[in-house]
Amino acid sequence: MSDRKMASLVSNTRMISARNEVYVAAMPLRATKGPPQLLMSAAYSLNLWDFQHLMVIIKPSSSSQVLVFDFQPKDPENIYIALSALFGRAVPGAVLVRKLNKLPRSKCWLVGYAETDAVEIANEFNRKYETDLRIGLNDCRDYTNGLIRELTGEKDVLKRLRNLGG
């Protein structure tokens, strides 16, 4: 085998092994304790798409831990914040990043791969992201679609997942 073919084979192998897996996951919307929290949990259990909090998970090829990236109100359990958001008012939002030891067992879908440093791309996306949260205009769905577009190039991943019954 020529040196050129061998070098090409080695670099292609490195590129494939360096891919970062990119997931979308859903969890129940957070609410104040009591009836609101029970209602949100029930809606999530019934798989009602609009009552799920959506987020992006990156599984770097170099680590066993996964990183969760999401966007939510700064104080998601505050009833006044929740009511303001439900009535279409802008509320302070927060972009969050946290580590998990493993992927969630349910409601977690592999949506693609990032060939480059997905964590750095996500961090750069977060630095520029507008944090005034408005339901239907700039919420976890918009954040998830935007970050997935940056990472994988897919334009409306949530539409695809919803059509699959995700």
N, C-alpha and C positions, 0 to 999 in steps of 0.2 A: 504494500500500500504506500502511495506517495506521501511525503511529509505534509503536503498541502491538504490532501484528503483526510489524513489523520488529525491535523489541526482543526479542520472544519468539523469533524466528528466530535472531537473533544469540546470545542466551544458550543456546539449545539446541545450536547449532553449537559453542559454546565447551565445553559440558558433554560432548559426544560426543568432541571432540578431546582433552579432558583425561583421558580414561579411561586407566588403567594396565592393561596386559595382565598376566595372572596365569597362570603355568605351574606344572606339577608335572614334576619331572625325576627320573630314577633313574640311579644309578651303582653300581658294584660296592661291596660292603661292604669296608672296609679290614681287613686282617689282617697279622700278622707276616709277614716275608719268608719265602719257601720254600713248602713244601707248603700251609700254611693260605691263603696269598695266591693260589696257583694254584687251590685249591678254590673260593675265593670268586669268582675271575674266571671259572671254568668255569660256576658256577651262574648268574652274571649273563649270560653268553653264551647259556645255554640258556633264558633268560628266566624263571627260577624266581623268582616274585614275592617270596617271603619272604626271598630272599637279595640283595635290592637295597636300597641306601640311598636314601631318598626325601627330596626337598627342594622348597622353593617358590622360584620365580624370579619377580621382578617386573621388568617392562620399563616404566619410567616413560615417559609420553608426551613428557616434556621432555628426554630423554637418549637417546643411542645405546648407552650401557652398560646392562647388566642387573645386578640385585642378587640374590644367592643367599642364602636364609635357611634354615638347617638346624640340627638338633639331633643330637648324637652324643656318645659318651663323650669325656671330656677327653683321654684317652690311648688312642685306638682301636687302636693297634698293640701295646699291652701285653698279652701273653698272659694274665697273671693277671686283668687287668680283663675281657678277653674271656670267660674261663672263669667268672668271677663273674657276669657278665651272663647268660651262657648258662644258668647254674643258678638264675636268677631273683633274684639278689641285686641290690640297688640299688648303682649305681656313680655316681661323680661325672660329670655330663654338662655339656655346654657348648652354648650357643646361639651360632651363628656367623653372621656376615654378611660377605660378600665380593663384590667386583665382578668381572664378566666383560666382555670386549669384545663378545661375541656369545652368542646362545643355543646350547646344545648341538645337534649335528646329529641325534642319535638319542635315543630314550627321553626325549623332552621334549614334553609335551602342553599346549596352550592349554586352560585350564579355565574361564576367565571374565575378567571385567573388574572393576576397582574404580573406582567413580565418584569417590571422594574420594582424598586423599593416601595411597596404599597404603603407601608407605615409612614414613610416620609411624604408621599403624595397625600395621604389622609391628613397628616399634621398640617401641611401647607393649605389644604382645602379648609380645614378648621380655622386657621389663622385669618382667612379672608371671609368666612361665612357670616352673614348678617344674622344677629342673634335676637332681633325682635320677632317673637313667635306670634303668628296669626294663623289660626286654624283654617285650612283650605288655601292659604296663600304662602305660608312659610312655616311648615310644621315638620314632624318627623318623616313624613312621606316625601316632602320636597328635598329634605336633607339626604335621605336614603337614596333617592333617584339621582341626585346631584353627585354624591360621593361615588356611587356605582358607575356613573358615566365617566368620572375622572379615572377610576381604577381599571375598568374593563372596556369602556367605550359604548356599553349598552345604554340606549337613551331612556327607556321607560321600563325598567325591570319590574316595578310593582304591577304594571298592567299585565305583563307576561305571567307573573306569579298568581295574580288574581284570576286570570283566565284559566290557569292550571288547577284552580281550586285551592291555592295556597293559603 
